[in-house]
Amino acid sequence: MYQNSEKIILLKPRVPTSEDFEHDLNGLFNKKFNFRSNNLWKLPDFNLWLSTPPWHVKALDILKSRLNFHKSQLNDFNIEEWSSHTRRRNPAGEVGWKVRCVINPEFLTQAWTKFYECASTYKIVPNQAFIDGKMVSLHLCEAPGAFITALNHYLKLNHPQLDWKWIANTLNPYYEGNSPSNMISDDRFMFHTLNNWDFGVDCTGNIMNWENSQAIVRNAKTMGKVMLVTADGSIDCMQRPDAQEETTSPLHYCEIVTALQALSEGGTLIFKLFTIFEHYTISLLYLINYYFKEVNIYKPVTSREGNSEVYAVCLGYKGIPNLDAIIPILKMAYGTEFYGTRSLFPIETIPESFIKQIEECACYFCTIQCQVINNNLQAYLMQKNIALHRDMKQIRSIVASEFIWQYGLKSLSHDLEILKGELHEECKANMNPRYHRGSYTERQLYSKLSLKEKSKNLHSFLQADILSNPSILINEPVNWVTLNDTGSILSLDFTYGLPLQKINSSKFIFVPIFRLYQQIKSEKDFEEIIYNNSEKPVALNLTKLNIKNYKMLCLPEFDHTERYSVFEKRCFQTILSMMKVLSKGENLIVQNMNLLTHFNVSVLYIITKNCFEKAGFTPTESVILYNFIGDSTLSLLELVKNEYGRLQCTETRDVLNTLPVQTTNVGEFFNNVVLYNNTFYRNKCTEYLLTIDQTI
């Protein structure tokens, strides 16, 4: 296979093209801006840093208004329909497909292709790495991990002699306090490489927490000289598309401050940013230009032309001799609201020659984006123009072939991949598909709808996206799972971190179901109706299931009057107390059991494997624990109780998990927990909306 693929790559594929296509091709692959450094540029005195209120540059404000005008023309377009249209219009839309067919790299995503372009376009591996024969890379805000697999592919093809080590950080998808809108929950790569991921001292992975940042820097430096830092962070701006830069700038600040501390002299920094209109970005780029020999702004061909995304590729880190003096100043604004109230540098301390280059750069990328939006709008109105689509199809084919040839892509044997081919075989369902629906205008109008209209809106989502998908629910009276025949002996492996205030996300549920549940509960008027008309859990037909000699335990619902971590541990103690009075051979029916958190799921895993013959997951909000083995099996649960009891006096540390995720998040047990949660919360949503409809 690899020999045939290599022959295809070595021959430069050329489809007959017109001069216009050649011109388009050059433009697509060369969207770059290089800052022209000036030795007269100096940083302001330390006492002036973060000392002045925000400022504006008139020329950049005009560009911002121009771009937002073009964006506003899309406000009334259905997001799914418009996304489908722009995907068809994307000149690089076939790159991923072609690369997969010809090269089949490890964990190919759009991020993979974007990073490979950066690596192939600029000299991202510093000379020092070649001198030492080794390098360490740090990857911030990295999930799901495609920058890492792309870097591995690049190094194995181009610099196989280098001894490379890596460490990564991202919002922890296994921490249920993180918001799904800001977190990438895809853990296909992370699951197998968890020892390389650093989620900070509080296990959230939030790099905007200073202590987390410092822990990551220390960890990276223990591995050797950090010669490359990448930062691919972003924040969901769907509700504020006209304020993307303001929304994401605090994160970019934290990424850069972390990178400057971690990097060794001569190192490379690659970070994502968006528009360059505001004082935040201008100041950060001035700082970067001072501390790096070369700074480039680059938009890869596989980055959607119609968005504002670009990458800063910064080469030749000079180091910061007086870093210890700067850190306390930078820390003041780190992850705080203070950052939004002050400019990093006063406008008068930034040279006019630099501001002119900022204007030039901003204008260049803004013009490209506005032109693309305009072209896509025109094409949308001319969808029946066959010639237009024929030209785009030809361009897409040319770009895909050019991508492989220009960057010298070849296949790697599986033994050179990070996971040795394992990801090629893995196929996981997407538990977190795109949630946003309708147009921007419709989403903005939702808050102004009447309760009845909101209920109707949510009910239509329930019907279209959840009830129409029966495969994600329990369709049998009970799904039995047996774990005590696996032969393995359980040992506890505690994960510690920030106590959960509430559950915002979970690896154990189809995300749209839980988001709908959260949206219903977030409406205060809905909450009151639900509370006043709450129903008891649906009764199990235990006779039909041939369940005899049992005890019943109904757990309360979380009412948000306390930290979720406190509520969770109290429910655990209730279950443990009930198990202590069970007789051998008895069954325990637990109703309303919350299985969204890794703590609860790991506890259920221990109970199922050590204490009962099997567990049954029902569609009626109940878990059946069948045939109690005896109280001698409770020792691990007592250890769990003792461990979190030891930590209850602290507000910053709790037991988040008792087993490795590689134990609980796989196989039949995991699949049935997900089905149980899907069914449980689908039923809750259906019940709540029906109650609301009957009440209002």
ZAMARGU-4260 file (C-alpha; in steps of 0.2 Angstrom, whole numbers, plus 5000, padded with zeros to 4 digits):
<rodrens>
0) 5000/5000/5000 | 5013/5012/5005 | 5024/5009/4990 | 5010/5013/4978 | 5005/5029/4988
5) 5023/5035/4987 | 5023/5034/4968 | 5008/5044/4967 | 5015/5058/4978 | 5032/5059/4970
10) 5024/5064/4953 | 5017/5081/4954 | 4998/5080/4950 | 4993/5093/4937 | 4976/5095/4931
15) 4975/5106/4916 | 4972/5124/4922 | 4969/5141/4916 | 4979/5156/4921 | 4965/5161/4932
20) 4966/5145/4942 | 4985/5146/4943 | 4983/5164/4951 | 4970/5158/4963 | 4981/5143/4968
25) 4995/5155/4972 | 4984/5166/4982 | 4976/5152/4992 | 4993/5145/4997 | 5002/5161/5001
30) 4990/5171/5013 | 5005/5178/5024 | 5011/5193/5032 | 5028/5195/5039 | 5032/5209/5052
35) 5047/5219/5048 | 5057/5221/5064 | 5065/5237/5069 | 5079/5238/5081 | 5072/5254/5088
40) 5057/5246/5095 | 5058/5245/5114 | 5046/5239/5127 | 5039/5253/5139 | 5045/5254/5157
45) 5037/5241/5168 | 5027/5254/5178 | 5017/5258/5162 | 5012/5240/5159 | 4993/5238/5162
50) 4992/5256/5168 | 4980/5264/5155 | 4962/5261/5150 | 4958/5253/5133 | 4962/5263/5117
55) 4957/5262/5099 | 4965/5264/5082 | 4953/5273/5070 | 4959/5264/5055 | 4956/5247/5063
60) 4939/5252/5070 | 4934/5256/5052 | 4940/5239/5047 | 4931/5231/5061 | 4915/5239/5056
65) 4917/5234/5038 | 4920/5216/5043 | 4905/5216/5055 | 4894/5223/5041 | 4898/5208/5030
70) 4896/5196/5044 | 4879/5204/5048 | 4873/5199/5031 | 4873/5181/5037 | 4862/5184/5052
75) 4846/5178/5045 | 4854/5162/5037 | 4850/5145/5045 | 4867/5140/5052 | 4866/5122/5045
80) 4861/5127/5028 | 4874/5141/5027 | 4888/5129/5034 | 4883/5116/5020 | 4884/5129/5007
85) 4901/5136/5012 | 4908/5118/5014 | 4904/5116/4996 | 4912/5132/4991 | 4928/5129/5001
90) 4943/5128/4989 | 4952/5116/5001 | 4936/5106/5005 | 4944/5090/4997 | 4961/5091/5005
95) 4956/5080/5020 | 4948/5067/5009 | 4962/5066/4997 | 4975/5065/5011 | 4965/5052/5020
100) 4964/5041/5004 | 4982/5044/4998 | 4992/5046/5015 | 4980/5040/5028 | 4989/5048/5043
105) 4986/5046/5061 | 4971/5055/5068 | 4968/5066/5053 | 4957/5082/5056 | 4956/5099/5049
110) 4968/5104/5063 | 4980/5091/5057 | 4981/5099/5040 | 4983/5117/5046 | 4997/5112/5058
115) 5006/5103/5044 | 5005/5118/5033 | 5013/5129/5047 | 5027/5116/5049 | 5030/5114/5031
120) 5029/5133/5027 | 5041/5139/5041 | 5056/5132/5049 | 5048/5128/5065 | 5061/5116/5072
125) 5075/5127/5080 | 5093/5124/5076 | 5096/5121/5094 | 5085/5105/5093 | 5097/5099/5079
130) 5112/5103/5089 | 5105/5093/5104 | 5097/5080/5094 | 5081/5081/5104 | 5067/5093/5107
135) 5052/5095/5119 | 5036/5102/5113 | 5022/5109/5123 | 5004/5110/5116 | 4992/5122/5125
140) 4973/5121/5122 | 4977/5106/5111 | 4961/5094/5111 | 4958/5083/5103 | 4977/5081/5099
145) 4979/5083/5080 | 4993/5095/5081 | 5003/5082/5090 | 5000/5068/5077 | 5003/5080/5063
150) 5020/5086/5071 | 5024/5067/5074 | 5021/5064/5055 | 5031/5079/5050 | 5046/5075/5061
155) 5046/5057/5056 | 5046/5061/5038 | 5058/5076/5039 | 5069/5075/5054 | 5068/5056/5060
160) 5085/5058/5069 | 5077/5070/5083 | 5072/5062/5100 | 5055/5071/5102 | 5045/5072/5118
165) 5029/5081/5120 | 5016/5086/5134 | 4999/5094/5131 | 4986/5104/5140 | 4967/5107/5137
170) 4951/5109/5146 | 4949/5092/5154 | 4934/5082/5145 | 4933/5071/5161 | 4930/5085/5173
175) 4911/5088/5173 | 4912/5106/5179 | 4919/5111/5162 | 4907/5119/5149 | 4904/5109/5133
180) 4903/5125/5123 | 4921/5129/5127 | 4928/5111/5128 | 4932/5099/5114 | 4926/5082/5122
185) 4933/5071/5108 | 4945/5060/5118 | 4950/5047/5105 | 4968/5051/5105 | 4969/5058/5123
190) 4961/5042/5131 | 4977/5032/5125 | 4990/5046/5129 | 4984/5052/5146 | 5001/5052/5154
195) 5006/5066/5142 | 4992/5077/5147 | 4993/5090/5161 | 4976/5097/5167 | 4985/5108/5181
200) 4983/5107/5200 | 4964/5108/5200 | 4962/5094/5186 | 4951/5106/5176 | 4964/5109/5163
205) 4959/5128/5163 | 4975/5137/5158 | 4967/5154/5163 | 4970/5148/5181 | 4988/5155/5186
210) 4992/5140/5197 | 4988/5128/5183 | 4999/5138/5171 | 5013/5137/5182 | 5011/5118/5185
215) 5011/5115/5166 | 5027/5126/5164 | 5036/5117/5178 | 5031/5100/5171 | 5036/5104/5153
220) 5053/5110/5159 | 5057/5094/5168 | 5057/5085/5151 | 5071/5096/5144 | 5072/5111/5133
225) 5055/5116/5127 | 5059/5121/5109 | 5041/5122/5102 | 5025/5128/5110 | 5008/5128/5101
230) 4992/5136/5107 | 4976/5132/5097 | 4963/5139/5110 | 4947/5147/5106 | 4930/5152/5115
235) 4913/5149/5108 | 4907/5166/5100 | 4891/5160/5092 | 4881/5172/5103 | 4893/5186/5100
240) 4900/5184/5082 | 4904/5203/5081 | 4915/5202/5097 | 4926/5187/5093 | 4943/5196/5097
245) 4937/5203/5113 | 4930/5187/5119 | 4945/5176/5115 | 4959/5189/5119 | 4960/5185/5138
250) 4963/5167/5133 | 4976/5171/5120 | 4985/5182/5134 | 4986/5167/5145 | 4993/5156/5132
255) 5006/5168/5127 | 5011/5172/5145 | 5013/5153/5148 | 5022/5150/5132 | 5035/5164/5136
260) 5039/5156/5153 | 5040/5138/5146 | 5050/5141/5130 | 5069/5139/5129 | 5080/5152/5119
265) 5079/5149/5101 | 5062/5141/5102 | 5046/5143/5091 | 5029/5148/5096 | 5013/5145/5085
270) 4997/5152/5092 | 4980/5155/5084 | 4972/5172/5084 | 4958/5180/5075 | 4956/5198/5070
275) 4969/5211/5074 | 4958/5227/5078 | 4959/5229/5097 | 4972/5235/5109 | 4973/5217/5117
280) 4980/5209/5101 | 4991/5224/5096 | 5000/5225/5113 | 5002/5206/5113 | 5009/5206/5095
285) 5021/5220/5100 | 5027/5210/5115 | 5029/5195/5104 | 5039/5205/5090 | 5051/5211/5104
290) 5055/5194/5111 | 5056/5184/5094 | 5067/5187/5079 | 5053/5184/5067 | 5034/5185/5068
295) 5023/5179/5054 | 5004/5179/5052 | 4998/5165/5042 | 4982/5158/5036 | 4983/5140/5030
300) 4974/5135/5014 | 4964/5122/5025 | 4958/5136/5037 | 4941/5141/5031 | 4943/5157/5020
305) 4927/5165/5027 | 4932/5165/5045 | 4944/5176/5054 | 4956/5162/5060 | 4975/5165/5057
310) 4991/5158/5065 | 5005/5168/5072 | 5021/5158/5068 | 5035/5166/5079 | 5053/5160/5076
315) 5069/5163/5086 | 5064/5166/5104 | 5076/5178/5112 | 5072/5173/5130 | 5068/5186/5144
320) 5083/5190/5155 | 5072/5199/5167 | 5058/5187/5167 | 5056/5187/5186 | 5053/5205/5186
325) 5040/5204/5172 | 5030/5189/5179 | 5022/5198/5194 | 5016/5212/5182 | 5009/5199/5170
330) 5001/5189/5184 | 4990/5204/5189 | 4979/5202/5173 | 4980/5184/5171 | 4963/5176/5170
335) 4955/5191/5178 | 4942/5204/5174 | 4956/5217/5176 | 4963/5212/5159 | 4948/5219/5150
340) 4949/5236/5160 | 4967/5240/5155 | 4978/5239/5140 | 4995/5230/5142 | 5004/5245/5134
345) 4999/5263/5132 | 4996/5267/5114 | 5009/5281/5115 | 5023/5269/5119 | 5020/5258/5104
350) 5029/5265/5088 | 5020/5272/5074 | 5030/5260/5062 | 5023/5245/5071 | 5005/5252/5071
355) 5006/5255/5052 | 5011/5236/5050 | 4997/5231/5061 | 4985/5241/5050 | 4993/5233/5034
360) 4991/5216/5041 | 4973/5218/5048 | 4968/5226/5031 | 4975/5212/5021 | 4966/5198/5030
365) 4950/5208/5033 | 4949/5211/5014 | 4951/5192/5010 | 4937/5188/5023 | 4925/5201/5017
370) 4928/5196/4999 | 4925/5177/5003 | 4909/5181/5012 | 4903/5192/4997 | 4908/5178/4985
375) 4899/5165/4995 | 4883/5176/4996 | 4883/5178/4977 | 4886/5160/4974 | 4871/5156/4986
380) 4860/5167/4976 | 4866/5159/4960 | 4865/5141/4965 | 4858/5135/4948 | 4873/5142/4939
385) 4881/5125/4933 | 4897/5133/4927 | 4901/5141/4944 | 4900/5125/4953 | 4910/5116/4939
390) 4924/5129/4941 | 4924/5126/4960 | 4924/5107/4959 | 4940/5109/4948 | 4948/5121/4960
395) 4945/5109/4974 | 4953/5095/4965 | 4968/5105/4960 | 4970/5112/4978 | 4969/5094/4986
400) 4983/5088/4974 | 4994/5103/4976 | 4993/5101/4995 | 5000/5084/4995 | 5014/5088/4982
405) 5019/5105/4989 | 5021/5099/5007 | 5029/5082/5001 | 5017/5071/5011 | 5020/5053/5011
410) 5013/5039/5021 | 5020/5033/5038 | 5021/5015/5043 | 5010/5012/5058 | 5025/5008/5069
415) 5031/5026/5067 | 5014/5033/5073 | 5011/5038/5091 | 4998/5025/5094 | 5005/5012/5081
420) 4989/5011/5071 | 4977/5010/5085 | 4967/5025/5080 | 4964/5019/5062 | 4954/5005/5069
425) 4944/5015/5082 | 4927/5021/5078 | 4918/5031/5092 | 4901/5039/5090 | 4900/5058/5091
430) 4893/5061/5108 | 4894/5080/5105 | 4887/5085/5088 | 4884/5103/5083 | 4870/5110/5094
435) 4867/5127/5087 | 4852/5128/5076 | 4843/5141/5065 | 4850/5158/5061 | 4859/5170/5073
440) 4843/5181/5073 | 4832/5167/5078 | 4844/5162/5092 | 4844/5180/5098 | 4825/5181/5098
445) 4823/5166/5108 | 4826/5176/5124 | 4811/5187/5120 | 4799/5173/5116 | 4784/5169/5128
450) 4785/5154/5139 | 4773/5145/5127 | 4784/5149/5112 | 4799/5143/5121 | 4791/5127/5126
455) 4786/5124/5108 | 4804/5128/5102 | 4811/5116/5114 | 4798/5102/5111 | 4802/5103/5092
460) 4821/5101/5096 | 4816/5086/5107 | 4806/5078/5093 | 4818/5081/5079 | 4835/5078/5087
465) 4831/5066/5101 | 4815/5056/5100 | 4819/5052/5081 | 4835/5043/5087 | 4829/5027/5096
470) 4846/5019/5094 | 4853/5030/5108 | 4841/5024/5121 | 4837/5008/5131 | 4824/4998/5122
475) 4823/4983/5133 | 4815/4981/5150 | 4833/4979/5157 | 4851/4978/5151 | 4861/4967/5162
480) 4880/4969/5164 | 4892/4957/5172 | 4909/4962/5178 | 4914/4950/5191 | 4919/4937/5178
485) 4933/4947/5170 | 4947/4940/5181 | 4955/4956/5185 | 4957/4963/5203 | 4952/4981/5205
490) 4963/4993/5214 | 4959/5011/5217 | 4967/5025/5208 | 4961/5042/5215 | 4960/5058/5204
495) 4959/5074/5214 | 4954/5091/5209 | 4942/5106/5211 | 4926/5101/5219 | 4911/5101/5207
500) 4899/5115/5210 | 4887/5108/5197 | 4887/5097/5182 | 4890/5106/5166 | 4896/5091/5155
505) 4898/5073/5155 | 4907/5059/5145 | 4892/5048/5149 | 4878/5055/5139 | 4873/5061/5121
510) 4877/5079/5124 | 4861/5087/5115 | 4850/5078/5127 | 4859/5085/5142 | 4860/5102/5135
515) 4841/5102/5132 | 4838/5096/5150 | 4850/5111/5156 | 4840/5123/5145 | 4823/5118/5152
520) 4830/5119/5170 | 4838/5136/5167 | 4821/5145/5164 | 4816/5151/5181 | 4797/5150/5176
525) 4799/5132/5170 | 4808/5127/5185 | 4794/5133/5196 | 4781/5124/5186 | 4792/5108/5186
530) 4794/5109/5205 | 4776/5111/5209 | 4771/5097/5197 | 4785/5084/5200 | 4781/5066/5198
535) 4788/5051/5207 | 4799/5040/5197 | 4791/5027/5186 | 4788/5010/5195 | 4797/4995/5189
540) 4788/4979/5186 | 4799/4968/5196 | 4787/4953/5195 | 4789/4953/5176 | 4808/4954/5178
545) 4808/4940/5191 | 4816/4951/5204 | 4812/4945/5222 | 4819/4948/5239 | 4824/4966/5237
550) 4826/4983/5245 | 4822/4999/5237 | 4832/5016/5238 | 4826/5032/5230 | 4839/5045/5229
555) 4835/5064/5229 | 4837/5076/5215 | 4851/5089/5216 | 4842/5105/5220 | 4857/5117/5218
560) 4857/5123/5236 | 4874/5116/5239 | 4890/5111/5230 | 4886/5096/5219 | 4902/5087/5226
565) 4894/5088/5243 | 4877/5081/5237 | 4886/5067/5227 | 4896/5061/5242 | 4880/5061/5253
570) 4871/5050/5240 | 4886/5038/5240 | 4885/5037/5259 | 4867/5033/5258 | 4870/5019/5245
575) 4884/5012/5256 | 4873/5013/5272 | 4860/5003/5263 | 4872/4990/5257 | 4878/4987/5275
580) 4860/4981/5280 | 4858/4970/5265 | 4858/4951/5267 | 4868/4939/5256 | 4858/4936/5240
585) 4847/4951/5242 | 4844/4964/5227 | 4845/4982/5228 | 4835/4994/5217 | 4842/5011/5216
590) 4830/5024/5209 | 4835/5041/5202 | 4854/5037/5202 | 4865/5050/5194 | 4878/5042/5183
595) 4885/5058/5174 | 4901/5060/5184 | 4916/5049/5184 | 4915/5048/5203 | 4898/5040/5203
600) 4901/5029/5188 | 4917/5022/5195 | 4908/5019/5212 | 4895/5009/5202 | 4908/5000/5193
605) 4916/4994/5210 | 4899/4989/5217 | 4895/4979/5201 | 4911/4970/5200 | 4915/4967/5218
610) 4898/4967/5227 | 4884/4960/5216 | 4882/4946/5203 | 4877/4959/5190 | 4869/4976/5187
615) 4854/4980/5177 | 4850/4996/5168 | 4832/5000/5165 | 4823/5013/5155 | 4813/5018/5171
620) 4826/5028/5180 | 4832/5013/5190 | 4848/5003/5192 | 4845/4985/5198 | 4860/4978/5208
625) 4857/4959/5208 | 4862/4946/5221 | 4872/4954/5234 | 4888/4944/5237 | 4891/4950/5256
630) 4897/4964/5266 | 4915/4957/5265 | 4915/4965/5248 | 4913/4983/5254 | 4931/4986/5259
635) 4935/4997/5243 | 4920/5007/5246 | 4925/5011/5264 | 4942/5016/5257 | 4933/5028/5245
640) 4923/5035/5259 | 4939/5038/5270 | 4948/5046/5256 | 4935/5060/5252 | 4931/5062/5270
645) 4949/5066/5273 | 4948/5080/5260 | 4931/5087/5265 | 4938/5101/5275 | 4945/5110/5259
650) 4936/5120/5247 | 4949/5117/5233 | 4952/5098/5233 | 4940/5083/5231 | 4940/5065/5225
655) 4934/5066/5207 | 4937/5048/5202 | 4942/5032/5210 | 4947/5022/5195 | 4956/5025/5179
660) 4945/5031/5164 | 4953/5017/5154 | 4943/5005/5166 | 4926/5014/5166 | 4925/5022/5149
665) 4925/5007/5138 | 4915/4991/5134 | 4898/4985/5138 | 4897/4994/5155 | 4901/5011/5148
670) 4889/5009/5134 | 4875/5004/5146 | 4879/5019/5157 | 4877/5030/5142 | 4861/5022/5137
675) 4854/5024/5154 | 4858/5042/5155 | 4851/5046/5138 | 4835/5037/5143 | 4834/5045/5160
680) 4837/5063/5154 | 4826/5060/5138 | 4812/5055/5149 | 4815/5070/5161 | 4814/5082/5146
685) 4798/5074/5139 | 4790/5074/5156 | 4795/5092/5160 | 4789/5099/5143 | 4773/5089/5144
690) 4770/5096/5162 | 4774/5114/5155 | 4763/5112/5140 | 4748/5107/5152 | 4752/5121/5164
695) 4754/5137/5154
</rodrens>
